[in-house]
């Protein structure tokens, strides 16, 4: 396999020593395990992630003929292309790659005088391109951009969405591995900033040796060639590379306005046209290549685009149709409008890859927008949103038989407290009730930013990203769904494909706090009856490997909410507080490639390493983890073992009890600083992750 590492970064990825774990993609898994997202080192020039997909064909070295066919798919239909390629010469000796490419660009542009633009290449090694949707400040050595009349860009002003191609030059002290890694990563970064491009390219240059990268959602393809500075003849492969830059494969529904500032226009349907779209968030380039766009003129609307495998049994749009059935609005879950596949000018669905690696482009218009879990301001608000997330996944499973399967800090959103119009409330949601309504009558310290009276379905939660979700009412063709999720938030049994052997206690169910009990009995009487007092148990659990027998169940999503809470609290520090660095081992134990969370966070009897001003929240997480030490399938109590909502009820009671017990404690109301805690051995000031 070609020694290249790919960059799959949202805001906040950094390299060693806190690199994320590997992920698996390809035909063997329709829903791959997704790596977690560590933080950004804003001072790092080469901010790229050091992990390789384990499927050997994801990065594929191909022949010159095969690469030309990808770069110029219509070469056989255009005889002038072949003649031109044979006759081209570039005379730059000794080789200066930027001058060479600019000379070749002029030549290629003359083959079709109707081109509205010319590609121009500039060095950028001293300046980072601006405004990447992940916030990266990495610096390619050179870039190519569309140079339009009366609009010249410089290395200091160019933005990522204006870049057509990136390149990296071998430097003294670099290894081939380093240079090729960065070249491939920068090409992947470029696609993250260009929703209009279906595929992208990149260059890696070492003397007269050149490696070309062709990247899309399915794979990275590489091919090597050599530039002859003596003859001046341009290799057909290099000519094809330049031809592709003038004729890239694009999504025709997009129009890029180079600005300033650069923005995108999009025709979703003939009746839905959006101008001035900007990129809100992006996912990994390889795989689904998720892109979230927003319209500043329409603050409630966002557009989500993905490249998915066509054989997927469950698609997000169809699942949201079921969740919000008959025009209803399921509380706490993002609503949607249009959803469908995206076609090219010939009416064919846009796709990438071949064989088992084919992916098709889909588009989903969402009607709600929220902020990320990372941006929650206080521990109290975080705990209430966590409670509400548990309530949503619980009722969603009970009434729609749907499991989210990818609960993470990136998918739990929040917004100002909102309520569902009674006209659109589903008739089958039963006793659904959120934290604000449960707690508001207990004389708790008031939050002046919220209304004094909240109905039971009022919540700040907005659960999103159902692209990994499963409808349990539809049988999977293979009998079981593949394991999926974002690694650091996955239930331990899911991440490890089985239950770890252990001897420990399964605690009894917590009683509802006496101050809350009358309210709880009034609003949720069935839960008190369905989950009565029980006894703790000492259990010896044997190790079990699931293999193909794996089946995702509700309590795995419940456990993922716990890991979201750990993730937030490990990094949070109060606004204006003294810096208290997070031990690198503690952080690595959460996000590392080897899953050590069970030993270091579950079995451990130590307090959680939270910031000293937030350490009083540790007892809540400690009481929650006690219920995760032994998998409930080993319990001899039939309710613990068989009742899908049991762990959810346990966690919700623990959260409510803690909020009541510490109703006026200052630590719950301390606003979080805009920057996370620093990690020992990692010199950086880490802004809040957009994840």
N, C-alpha and C positions, 0 to 999 in steps of 0.2 A: 504494500500500500504506500502511496506517496506520502512522505512525512509532512503533512500539513495539519494544522490545528484550526478549527473553525471558531469564529466569534459568534456567540449567541448571547447577547447581553441586552438586558433592559437597564434602566438606570441603576447602577450600583454593582456591576461585576468587576472584580479585580482578580489579578493573577495570584500565583503562589504567595504566601502560604495558605491563603483561604480560598483557593479555587473550588468551584462547585464540583459535585460528583459527576460521573459519566451518565449519559442517558442512552437508551437503546431505541433505535428507530429501524424501520424497514418492514419487510413483509411478515416477519414473525410476530409483530405486535401492531395492532391497529391503533392502539392508544398508548404511546410510549411513556415510560416513567420520565418525568421532566426534572432536570436539575434544579436545585434551589438557587436563589440569587443572593450572593453575598453583596458587600458594599463596594463603592467605587473608591479608588485611590486617585484623586484629582491631579496628583502630581506625576502620575505614571505616564510616560510617553507611549508605551506599548500596551496600553490597557486592553488586553485580550485574554480570553479565557482558555486555560490549558486543560482541555479535555477532548477526547476523541470519541466519536461514536463507535460502538463496538461492532456494528455491522460493517464488514470489510469493504463492501462496494459503495458505501456512502461517498467516500472520496475515491474517484476512479481515474486512473491514468489511461488516456486513449490516444490513438494514433493521430497523426496530422490530418489524414483524410477524414477521420471521424469528427475531429474538432472543427474542420472547415465546414462539414455538413451541418453542425450545430450553429456555428456562427452565421452561415449563409445558407439557410435551408432551401433557397430558390436558385442556387448557383447554376443548376442545369437548365434553368429556364431563361437565363440571362447570359448569352454567349459573350457579350461585351465585357462582362466581369472577368471571365477567364483570360481573354486577350489582354485586358488591362493589367491583370495581375502578373502576367509573364513579362510585361515590358517595363514595369516600374523599377526605378532606381532611386536611392537616397545616398547622397554623398556627404556624410558627416564623419570625418576621421580626424583624431580618434573619436570613438563613439560617445556622443552625448545623447542619451535616450530622449530627453525632452525635445532637443532640436530635431532629432531624427523623426520623432512622432509628429511634430508640427509640420515638417516638410512633407511627410507622407499624407498628413491630413489635407494639406492644400491640394495635393495630387488627386486624392480620392474625391474631394469635393467637386473637382472640375469634371468628373465623369457624369455628373448630373447638375448642370448649372442652376436647376430649379431649387436646389437646397436653400432653405431660408436661413441657415446658420452654418457656421464653420466651427469645427472642434479645435480648441486651443488648449495646449498643455502648459502647466506652470509648476514650478517647484513649490512644495509646501512644507518641507521638512522642519522649518523653524516656526511654523504657525499651524495651529489646529483649525480645521474647517469649523464653522459655527453651526449651532442650533441642531445638533443631532437629537433625534427623539429620545435616545437613551441618556443624553447628557454627556456622552463620551468626549474626552479632549485628546483622543489619539491623533497622531499626525502621520498620514501617509507621506512618502517622500515626494510624490508628484501626483497630480490629478489632471483629468481632462474635463473640460466643460464646454457647453454650447455658447460660443461667442457670437452675440447678435450685434447688429449695427448700433453704434453709439452706446454700447454697454460692455465695458471691459472690467473684468474682475481681477482682484489680486489675491495673493495668499492670505492677506490680512482681512479681506472682506468676504471671501467666498463661503457659501453655506452648503451644507451637505446635500440638500435637495437640488442644488444647481450642478452637482457633480455627475458626470456621465461614467467615469471610470477612475479607479485608483491604481497606484503602483508603488512598489517598494524596491529599493536598490540595496544590494549587498554592501555592507560597510565593514571596515576593518574592526575586528573584535566580535562581529556577529558570526553565528554558525549558520549553515544552510538551513537548519531546522528553524532557527529564530526568524530568519528573513522570509522563508516560505510561509511560516505560520502567520506572520503579520500581513503578508500579501493576501493570503486567503481570507484572513479576518477582516481586512479593510474592504475587500470586495463584498463580504457579507454585511458589513456596516452600511455600505452604500445602498444596498437593496432595502435595508430597513428604513431609509429616508426617501425611497422612491416607490410609492404604491402603484405608480403608472407603469413601472417596468415589470415584465414577467420574469426576465432573467437579467443577469448582470455579468460583468467581466472584470478582471484584474490582471496586473502584470507583476512579475518578479524578475528582476534584472541582476545578473552577475557578469560583469564584463560584456562580452558579446553574446552570452547565453541568456535566453529569455524563456520564462515559463508563463503560459497563458492559463488563466483560470476562467471557467465558465460555470456560473452558479445559478441555481434556481431552488425552489422549495424541496425538490426531490434529492438532488445530489450536487456535489462539486466535481467537475471534470477538469483535468489538467493535461497539458501537452507542452513539450519542450521543443525549442528550435534554437538556431544560431544565426545571428546577423553577421553577414560578411561585410566588413568595412573596406575590403580591397576591391571587390567587384562592384559594390554598391547595389547589387541586385536585391530586391525586396522579396523575402520568402513569401510564397503564396499564403502561408498561415498568418503572417503578420499583416498582409494585405487584407485577408479575410477578417482579421481582428478589427482593423480600422473600418472596413466596410460595415461590420456589425454595429459599430458605434454610430454610424450615420443611419443605419436601418435597424434599430433595436426592436425586439419583440415587445410590444406594449399592450396594455389593456386600453382599447379604444374608447371606453367610457370615461377615461380620465383625460383632462387637459392640464398641463403644467404651465402656470404663469410664473416666469422666473423672477418677477417682482422688480424692485424690492418691496416688501418681503416676498419670497416665493410662496405661492399658494396653489392649491389644486381645485379644479372644478370637476364635478362628477354628475353624469346623467345616470341615475339609478334606474328610472323608468322614464318613458316619454312624459309622464306627469310629475316626476320628481327630479328636479335638477338643483344641485347645490353648488354654490360658488364659495370661494374663499375658505375652503376646507383646510385645516391644518392637522398634523398628526398629534394625537393625544398620547398614545402608548403603542409600543410595538413588542412583539415576541421574537422568538428565535427565527433566524432566516431559514434554516433547514427545518423541515417538518411542516407544521401548520402555517408558519409565517404569518401569525396573527398581526393585523394592523387595525388600530382603532383611530378613527378620524372624527373630528368635531367641527361644528359650524358655530363660530362666535355669535352669529346673528340668530341662532336658534339654540339656546343653552340647554334645552332638554333632549336634543337629538344627537345621537352618535351613530356612526357607521362602522360595522365590524366586518373585516374581510379575512378570509382564511383559504389556504389550500389544503383540502382534505382528501383522504383516500376514498375513491368512489364507492367502494364496497362497504363503507361504514353503515352499520345497522341503524344507528341513531344519529340524527342531525339536529343541531341546536334549534333551528327554526321550527321544526316539527314538534320538538319537545316543548318549546314555549307555547305553541298552539294548544297542546294538551293541558299545560299548566294553567293558562289563562283561557280555558274553554268557554265557548259561547259568549265571547266578548267580556268576560269577567276580568277582574284584576286580583290575582293572588297576592295578598299582602307581603311586602318585603322582597319581592322578586322583580327583576327588571322586565318591563314590557317591551313588545316589539311590534314593528309594522311589516314592511316587506322582507321576504327572504327568498333566495333562489340562487341558481348558478349564474356565472358571468360568462358572456359569449364574446367572441371576437367579431370582426367585421363580416365574416362569412357565416355567422350564426352558429358556429361550433363552440362548444364549451371550452374555455381556456384551460389547458392542462399542461403539466410538466412531467418529465420523466418517462420511463418506459417499463413495461412488464409489471412486476410487483411494486415498483416505485412510483407509479402514476399518481398524481394528485390533481384535483380539479379545483378551480377557484369558485368560492361561494361568497355571497354578500348578505348581510343581515342589518336591517335598520332598527336600531333600538331607540325607545322613546323616553328613557330615563338615564340620567347620568349622576354619578356620585364620586366622592373622593375616596382615595385608597385607605385601607385599614391602617397603614403606616402614619397617616396624617391625623388620626384621632388625637385629640388634645389632652385628655386627662385619663388616668386609670379608671375612674368611675365610668366614664363614657365608654371606654374600651370593654369593661366588664358587661355593661348593659347591651352593647352591640353583640358581644359574644353570646349572651343569653338569648337575644333575639334570633341570632343565626341558628342556635340549637332549636328554637321554636319552629323556625321555618323548615329546616330539613326534617324535623319530626312530623309536622303536619303534611308536608309534601310527600313523604313516604307513606303516611297513613291514608291520604286521600287520592293521590295520583300515582302511587307506587313507583315513584321516581327517586333515584339516588344520584346525588351530584357527582361524586367520585373524584372531585378535584378541589376540595375545600382548601383554600390557601389565603394568605394575606393579600394576594392580588385579586381575589374573587369576592372578598367580603368588602363591599363598598358602604359608604354612609353619606347621608345628606341631612338637611334640616328635617326635624321631626315632621312626618306627614301621615295623613290618614287616608284610607280608601273611601271613596264616595259610596255610601250605603247601597246605591243603585247597582254598583258593580261588584259587590262583595260576593264571592262564591257561596252557594248555599250549603256546601258540604264540609266547611272547615271546622265545624264543631266548636270545641272549647278553646280555640286559638286565642292566646292572650300574650301581649308583650310586656316587657319589664317596666316601662314608664307607667302603665296603668296599674300594674300590681303594686308599685311602690309609692305612688303619688299620695295616697291617703294616710300614710304612716307618719306624717309629720316630719319627713326628711327635710334636710336643708334644701331649699328650693334652688332651681337653676333658672336665673332670671331671663336666660335666652329662650326659654321654652314657655309655652302656654301653661297656665295654672291648671287647666283641665284637659286631660287627654283620654280619648276613648280607647277601648281595649285593643284595637287594631292599629293604634298609632305607633310608628317605629321610625328610627333613623336608618335602619338597615336597608341595604339594597344588594341582594345576592345576585351575582352575575356569572357569566361564562359557563354555560351548560354544554359545551362542546365535547365534554367527556362523560356526560350524564348517561344513565341507563334507565330505560323503562322496563321494570320488572315484569310487566304483563306481557312482554314480547319475548319469546324464547330466543336465545342466541343460537345461531346456526351450529356452532361448535359445542354447545352445551354450557359454556361459561364465557364470561367476558374477560378480556385480558386485564391484568393489573395495570393501574394507571394512577397518575397523580404527580404532584410536585414533591420531590423526595423528602425535604425536611419537614413537610407537614403530613406525610402519609402515616397512617396507622402502622405501628411496628409490624404487625402480622402481614400487612399488605406489602410493605417495603421488603420484608425478608421472606416472603412467600411461604409463611408458616408461623407456627407458634413456638416460642423458645421454651425450653424446659425450665421449670422453676418450682420452688417450694415457698409458699408465702400465703398471706391472708387476703381473702376477699372480704372487705369490711361490710358491715351492715348498711342499709340505706339510711342516709341522714334524715333526721326528723326535721320538719319545717320549723323555723324559728318561732318561738312563742308569740313574738310581737307581730309576725306575719301570718300566723296560722288562721285567725278569723277571716282575713282577706282571702287567703288561699282557699279556705273551705267554701267561701262564698262564690269564688270565681272558677275554681278548678276542683270541685268535689269528686269527680270521677277519678282524678289522678290519685287522690288520697286513698280512695277505695281500691283502685287497681294496683297500687304500689304500697302495701301496708308495711308495718315494721317487720324486719326479718333479722336473722342472726348472722354474725360474721362466721367465716369458715377458714380453716387451714387446709390448703389444697396442695397436693403434689401433682404438678402438671408435666406431662411428658412432652417432648418435642414432637411437633407434627409439621411435615412439609406438604403444602397443598398441591403443588405442581399443576396439572391440568384440572384438578378438582376445585380450584380456587373460585370462590363466589363472593362478590362484594356485598356487604351487609351494612345496615344503618349505623351500627356502633363504630364502624371504621370512619364514617364521616364525622361522627361525634368526637372521636379522638383527634381528628384533624383540627377541630376548633380549639382543643387544648393546646396543640402545638402552635397555632396562630397566637394564642395568648402568651406562651413562652417566648416566641419570637419577638413580640412587641415589648415585653417587659425586660428581656435581656438587654435590649439596646436603648431603651428610653432613659433619659435623665431629665430632671426638672429644669425648667427654664431658668437660666442664670446661675445654675448650681455649679459647684466646683467639679472639674472633670474627674471622674472615677473610671479608669480604663477597665474594659472587659477583658478578662484573661483570654488569651488566644485559644487555649485549650477548651474553654467553655464554649466559645463560638464555634470552633471546629467540631466539637462533639455534636452540635446541632446540624451543621450544614455539610459535614464531611462526606467524602465518597463512601467510606466505610461507616455503616450505621451503628454508632455506639450510644444512641440515645437511651436504650433500655438500661444499660449499665450506669450511665452517667447522669441520667435525669429521672429515671423511673425507680430502679432498685435503690439508688442512692438515698441515704437518710439525711443528707446535708441540705442546708437551705439553698434555695436557688440564688445564683450570683447576680442578683439585681442591684441596681444603684442603691446606695445606703438610704437615700430619701424615699425609695420605693420598697425597701426590704420588708416592710410590714405586710406586703401583699403575698409574700412567699408562703405563709401558712395555707392560703387558699389553694395554691397550685400543689402544695404538698398533700393536702387532703384529696385533691382530684387524682393525683398520680397513684395514690394507694389503690384506687379502683382499676388501675391499668397493669398492675404487677402480675396478675393471673388472668388469662383470657377467660371470659365468662362462660365459654363453652364447657369448661371443666367444673363449673359449679354444680352442686347437688340440689340447689334450690331452682325449681323449674321456672319461676318468674325471672330470676337472674339469667338463667341459661337461655330461655326460649322467648322472652318478651323483647321484641326489637327495640322498644323505647326505654328499656330499663336504664341503660347508662346515660341516656339523655336526661331522664328524670333526676338521676343522681347528680349530674353536673349542674343542672339548672337549680336544684335546691341548694347546692353548695354555694353557687354564685349569689343567689338571692339572700341566703343566710349571711354571707359575708357583707353584702351591701347594707343589710339591716343592722348587723352587729356593729359596723363601723360607719354608721349613717352620717356622722359629722366629723369623721377623721380627716385631718388636713391632707394627709398623704394621698387620699383618693381624689382630691381636687387640685393637686399641684399640676399646673400646665406643663406639658412636655416641651423641652427645648426644640428648636427647629433642626438641631443637629443631633445625630445619634451619639452614643458613647463611642470613644475611640477604642480600638482593639490593641492590646499590648503588642509591641513589635511592628505595628503598622502606623507610621507617622502620617496621619491625615485628619482633616476635619470633615466628618461624613455628614453630608446633607441628608435629610430624610429621603429614604428610598421611595421611588414612585410605585414600587410594587404593590 
